[in-house]
Amino acid sequence: MIKLTINGKEMQVPKGTMVLEACQQAGADIPTLCYDPDLKLAGSCRMCIVEIKGRPNLMASCVSPAENGMVIETESPDVVESRKIILELLLARHKLECHTCERDGSCKLQDYCYRYGVTDSRYTGQGQHFGMEDPNPFIKRDYDKCIMCTKCVRACEEITGSQAINLEGRGHHVHIATAFNGLLQDSPCVLCGQCVMVCPVGALTSKISARKGKSYQVSKVPTTCAYCGTGCTFELNVKDDKIVGVTSMRDAQKSPVNQGTLCVKGRFGWDFVNSDDRLTTPLIREDGQLRPASWDEALDFAARRINEVKSEYGPDSLAMFSSARITNEENYLAQKLMRAAIGSNNVDHCARL
């Protein structure tokens, strides 16, 4: 253990702890843009700078290991002034469309500008424009709002393993891009949306949730994904009793299976819930036509026909085709019904993961 003083508070932390983690343990609210506890450290945004007694420069706390005897100030006048300048530099190439942005109300850049009273940037001029239309059905890429935190790049590489995007260019020309600055559909991207999950601003958002409700207009309902038996959890964003989006739950205790990560189905495949084509009652086919029926009638009909076919043609004439959309336990019962009760091993499943 090492001893250090943070904002006048003496404390101990294990050797190897970063200054940012020590400050958080001391109750200090350190602003961060590029930092993510699940990703490799970058130290690129510099918003987490702190003043350490005896050091000539302000230090980025997320990449600075805590040392014995450190005396740290997290909101000194120099720190506050430097953070204001950093925010102005970010705003210099950030498209200010907060009133129409999907991340209005859940944008870290917006929050920090409000916190430090930064309303505009002195660093104006002709900037680069990186906004682009990508024809993929799920992810909107507006890099005129990008703050170059690189969290999307690291998430794509370290969480998903796709390595679909990276930095391109240098200086004022640097931006996030696929290989040869192409489209997502021509890259290794699997449209999982992990980049959307970690983006702190409105550079990456969901196309299918666009204009359906901002973060402060929706209620969030924790649930379990119904697409397969893995058991991933997330929050449904609900407005006016309709699902309008999905939000990751990154807390390991609340989301132990996936810890916020999702596949393309879990993150974007929720629009079927509001579809007018959904069945609301069982249907029985008679004379080539489907008619509504009660559950009792439908189950009795299915059981009777299964027994009739089994009696006439034997159990191997029957097969069960199951679904990834039900739980592992339900799939176990389905194959048990087929093998033990009906006597057929003709069991298959739609998942080809």
C-alpha positions in Angstrom: 0.0 0.0 0.0 1.1 3.6 -0.7 0.0 6.8 1.0 -1.1 9.9 -0.7 -3.1 13.1 -0.1 -6.0 14.0 -2.4 -7.8 17.4 -1.9 -6.5 17.4 1.7 -7.7 13.9 2.4 -5.0 11.3 3.3 -5.6 7.8 2.0 -4.0 4.5 1.1 -4.2 2.7 -2.2 -2.5 -0.5 -3.6 0.7 0.0 -5.5 0.0 0.2 -9.2 -3.2 2.1 -8.8 -3.6 4.9 -11.3 -4.1 8.5 -9.9 -7.6 8.7 -11.5 -8.7 5.6 -9.6 -7.2 6.9 -6.4 -9.0 10.2 -6.9 -12.3 8.4 -7.5 -11.9 6.4 -4.4 -11.3 9.7 -2.5 -14.7 10.9 -3.8 -13.3 13.3 -6.4 -15.4 13.8 -9.6 -12.8 13.7 -12.3 -14.0 14.5 -15.9 -13.0 11.9 -18.5 -13.7 11.6 -22.2 -11.2 9.0 -23.5 -11.1 6.8 -20.3 -13.1 3.6 -20.1 -12.5 1.0 -17.4 -12.9 -1.8 -19.9 -10.5 -0.5 -22.5 -6.8 0.1 -22.7 -5.6 3.4 -21.4 -5.1 6.2 -24.0 -4.6 9.4 -22.0 -5.4 11.4 -25.2 -8.2 13.8 -24.2 -6.4 15.3 -21.1 -9.7 16.2 -19.4 -8.6 14.2 -16.3 -5.6 16.3 -15.6 -4.7 17.0 -12.0 -2.1 19.1 -10.2 0.5 17.1 -8.3 2.7 19.0 -5.9 6.3 19.2 -7.1 5.5 18.3 -10.7 6.2 21.0 -13.3 3.2 20.0 -15.5 -0.4 19.0 -14.9 -0.7 15.2 -15.2 -3.2 13.1 -17.0 -4.5 11.1 -14.1 -5.8 8.1 -16.0 -2.3 7.1 -17.2 -0.2 8.3 -14.2 0.5 5.6 -11.5 0.0 6.8 -8.0 3.2 7.2 -6.0 3.9 7.3 -2.3 3.7 10.7 -0.8 1.8 12.4 -3.7 -0.2 15.5 -2.8 -2.9 16.0 -5.5 -5.4 18.7 -6.2 -8.2 17.9 -8.6 -9.9 21.3 -9.0 -7.1 23.8 -8.5 -7.3 27.1 -10.5 -4.7 25.9 -13.0 -6.5 22.6 -13.5 -9.9 24.3 -14.0 -8.4 26.8 -16.5 -6.7 24.0 -18.4 -9.9 22.0 -18.6 -11.7 25.0 -20.0 -9.0 25.4 -22.7 -9.3 21.7 -23.6 -13.0 22.0 -24.0 -12.6 25.1 -26.2 -10.2 23.2 -28.4 -12.6 20.3 -28.7 -15.5 22.7 -29.6 -13.3 24.2 -32.3 -14.0 21.2 -34.5 -17.2 19.9 -33.0 -20.5 20.6 -34.8 -22.7 22.4 -32.3 -26.1 20.9 -33.0 -27.1 20.1 -29.4 -30.7 21.0 -29.8 -31.2 18.3 -32.5 -28.5 15.9 -31.5 -29.6 12.4 -30.4 -27.2 12.6 -27.4 -28.6 15.8 -26.0 -28.9 15.2 -22.3 -26.5 12.3 -22.3 -23.4 13.9 -23.8 -20.3 14.1 -21.8 -18.9 17.1 -23.7 -22.2 18.9 -23.2 -22.1 18.1 -19.5 -18.5 19.3 -19.0 -19.1 22.5 -21.0 -22.0 23.2 -18.6 -19.9 22.3 -15.6 -17.1 24.7 -16.5 -19.2 27.4 -18.1 -17.7 27.0 -21.6 -20.2 28.4 -24.1 -18.1 28.8 -27.2 -14.5 28.5 -28.6 -12.0 31.2 -29.3 -10.2 28.8 -31.6 -12.2 29.3 -34.7 -11.3 29.0 -38.3 -11.9 26.8 -41.4 -12.0 23.3 -40.0 -12.1 20.0 -41.7 -15.5 18.3 -42.3 -15.7 14.5 -41.8 -19.4 13.9 -41.8 -20.5 11.1 -44.0 -23.5 9.1 -45.0 -23.0 5.4 -44.5 -25.7 3.2 -46.0 -25.6 0.6 -43.2 -29.1 0.2 -41.6 -28.1 0.7 -38.0 -25.2 3.1 -37.2 -25.1 6.8 -38.0 -21.6 8.2 -38.3 -21.3 11.9 -37.9 -17.6 12.6 -37.4 -18.1 16.3 -37.4 -19.1 15.7 -33.8 -16.2 13.4 -33.1 -13.8 14.5 -30.3 -11.1 11.9 -31.2 -11.3 10.0 -27.9 -10.6 6.8 -29.8 -12.9 4.8 -27.5 -14.8 3.4 -30.6 -11.5 2.2 -32.1 -10.4 0.5 -28.9 -13.9 -1.1 -28.3 -14.0 -2.4 -31.8 -10.6 -4.0 -31.4 -10.6 -5.1 -27.7 -14.3 -6.0 -27.1 -15.6 -7.2 -30.5 -12.3 -8.1 -32.1 -13.3 -6.8 -35.5 -10.7 -4.0 -36.0 -13.0 -2.4 -38.5 -12.0 1.2 -37.8 -8.9 3.1 -36.9 -7.3 6.6 -37.1 -6.6 8.0 -40.5 -4.6 11.2 -41.3 -2.6 13.4 -39.1 -2.9 16.8 -37.4 -6.1 18.6 -38.3 -6.9 15.9 -40.9 -7.0 13.0 -38.4 -10.3 11.2 -38.2 -11.9 7.8 -37.6 -12.2 5.7 -40.7 -12.4 2.2 -42.1 -9.6 0.9 -44.3 -9.3 3.2 -47.3 -11.9 5.5 -45.8 -14.6 3.1 -47.1 -18.1 2.1 -45.8 -18.8 -0.1 -42.8 -20.4 -2.7 -45.0 -17.1 -3.2 -46.8 -15.1 -3.6 -43.6 -15.0 -6.3 -41.0 -17.7 -4.4 -39.0 -20.4 -6.7 -37.6 -22.7 -3.8 -36.7 -22.7 -4.8 -33.0 -22.9 -1.2 -31.9 -20.1 -1.4 -29.2 -18.8 1.8 -30.7 -22.2 3.5 -30.1 -22.1 2.2 -26.6 -18.8 3.8 -25.7 -19.1 7.0 -27.7 -19.3 9.9 -25.2 -20.9 12.4 -27.8 -23.2 12.2 -30.8 -20.6 11.1 -33.4 -22.1 7.5 -33.3 -25.8 7.0 -32.8 -28.5 4.5 -33.6 -30.4 5.2 -36.9 -33.5 3.2 -35.9 -33.8 5.2 -32.6 -33.4 8.6 -34.3 -36.0 11.2 -33.4 -37.9 8.8 -31.2 -36.9 10.2 -27.9 -34.0 11.8 -26.1 -32.4 10.2 -23.0 -34.4 12.4 -20.6 -37.7 11.6 -22.4 -37.6 7.8 -22.0 -37.9 5.4 -19.1 -35.4 2.6 -19.0 -36.6 -0.9 -18.2 -34.0 -3.6 -17.4 -34.7 -6.9 -19.2 -33.1 -10.0 -20.8 -32.5 -10.3 -24.5 -34.9 -12.8 -26.1 -32.8 -13.6 -29.3 -30.8 -16.5 -27.9 -30.1 -18.4 -24.7 -27.0 -16.5 -23.7 -28.9 -14.3 -21.4 -27.6 -10.9 -22.2 -29.2 -8.0 -20.2 -29.9 -4.5 -21.3 -32.3 -1.6 -20.8 -35.2 -1.0 -23.1 -35.8 2.7 -23.7 -39.6 3.2 -23.5 -41.6 6.3 -24.5 -45.4 6.4 -24.7 -45.6 2.7 -24.0 -43.5 1.9 -27.1 -39.9 0.7 -27.3 -37.7 3.3 -29.0 -34.2 2.0 -28.3 -31.8 -0.1 -26.3 -29.2 1.0 -23.7 -26.3 -1.1 -22.5 -26.1 -2.0 -18.8 -22.3 -1.9 -18.2 -22.4 -2.7 -14.4 -21.0 -6.2 -14.0 -23.3 -6.8 -11.0 -26.4 -5.8 -13.0 -25.3 -7.4 -16.3 -23.0 -10.3 -15.3 -23.3 -12.2 -18.6 -22.4 -9.5 -21.2 -21.5 -6.4 -19.1 -23.0 -4.1 -21.7 -21.8 -5.7 -24.9 -24.4 -6.9 -27.4 -24.7 -8.3 -30.8 -26.4 -6.6 -33.7 -29.7 -8.4 -32.9 -29.8 -7.4 -29.2 -28.9 -3.8 -29.8 -30.8 -3.0 -33.0 -33.3 -5.8 -33.5 -36.2 -4.6 -31.3 -38.4 -3.0 -33.9 -40.4 -6.3 -34.3 -42.1 -5.6 -30.9 -44.1 -2.7 -32.3 -44.9 -4.5 -35.6 -48.5 -4.8 -36.8 -47.7 -8.2 -38.2 -47.2 -9.9 -34.8 -49.5 -12.7 -34.0 -51.7 -12.0 -31.0 -53.6 -15.3 -30.8 -53.0 -19.0 -31.9 -54.2 -19.9 -35.4 -55.5 -23.2 -36.7 -55.6 -24.0 -40.4 -58.9 -25.4 -41.7 -59.7 -25.9 -45.4 -56.6 -24.0 -46.3 -57.5 -21.0 -44.2 -56.2 -19.8 -40.8 -58.8 -19.0 -38.1 -58.2 -17.7 -34.5 -58.3 -20.2 -31.7 -57.9 -20.3 -27.9 -54.7 -21.7 -26.4 -56.5 -24.7 -25.0 -58.0 -25.5 -28.4 -54.7 -25.0 -30.2 -52.8 -27.2 -27.8 -55.4 -30.0 -27.9 -55.4 -29.9 -31.7 -51.5 -30.1 -31.8 -51.4 -33.0 -29.3 -54.1 -34.9 -31.1 -52.5 -34.6 -34.5 -49.1 -35.5 -33.2 -50.5 -38.7 -31.6 -52.4 -39.5 -34.9 -49.2 -39.2 -37.0 -47.1 -41.2 -34.5 -49.7 -44.0 -34.4 -50.0 -44.2 -38.2 -46.4 -43.6 -39.4 -44.2 -44.1 -36.2 -42.2 -41.7 -34.1 -39.5 -41.1 -36.8 -42.0 -39.5 -39.0 -42.0 -36.5 -36.6 -39.3 -33.9 -36.1 -38.9 -30.8 -34.0 -37.3 -27.6 -35.2 -36.6 -25.3 -32.2 -35.6 -21.7 -31.9 -32.8 -19.6 -30.6 -35.4 -17.1 -29.5 -36.3 -19.2 -26.4 -34.3 -20.0 -23.3 -31.8 -22.8 -22.9 -34.2 -24.4 -20.4 -37.1 -24.2 -22.8 -35.0 -25.8 -25.6 -34.0 -28.6 -23.2 -37.6 -29.3 -22.4 -38.4 -29.2 -26.2 -35.9 -31.9 -27.1 -36.8 -33.9 -24.0 -40.5 -33.9 -25.1 -39.4 -35.1 -28.5 -37.0 -37.8 -27.4 -38.6 -39.1 -24.2 -42.3 -38.6 -24.8 -42.6 -39.0 -28.6 -39.6 -41.2 -29.2 -37.9 -39.4 -32.0 -34.3 -38.1 -32.2 -35.2 -35.8 -35.2 -34.4 -32.6 -33.3 -32.8 -29.5 -34.9 -32.3 -25.8 -34.1 -32.3 -22.6 -36.1 -29.1 -21.2 -34.5 -25.9 -21.4 -36.6 -23.7 -19.3 -34.4 
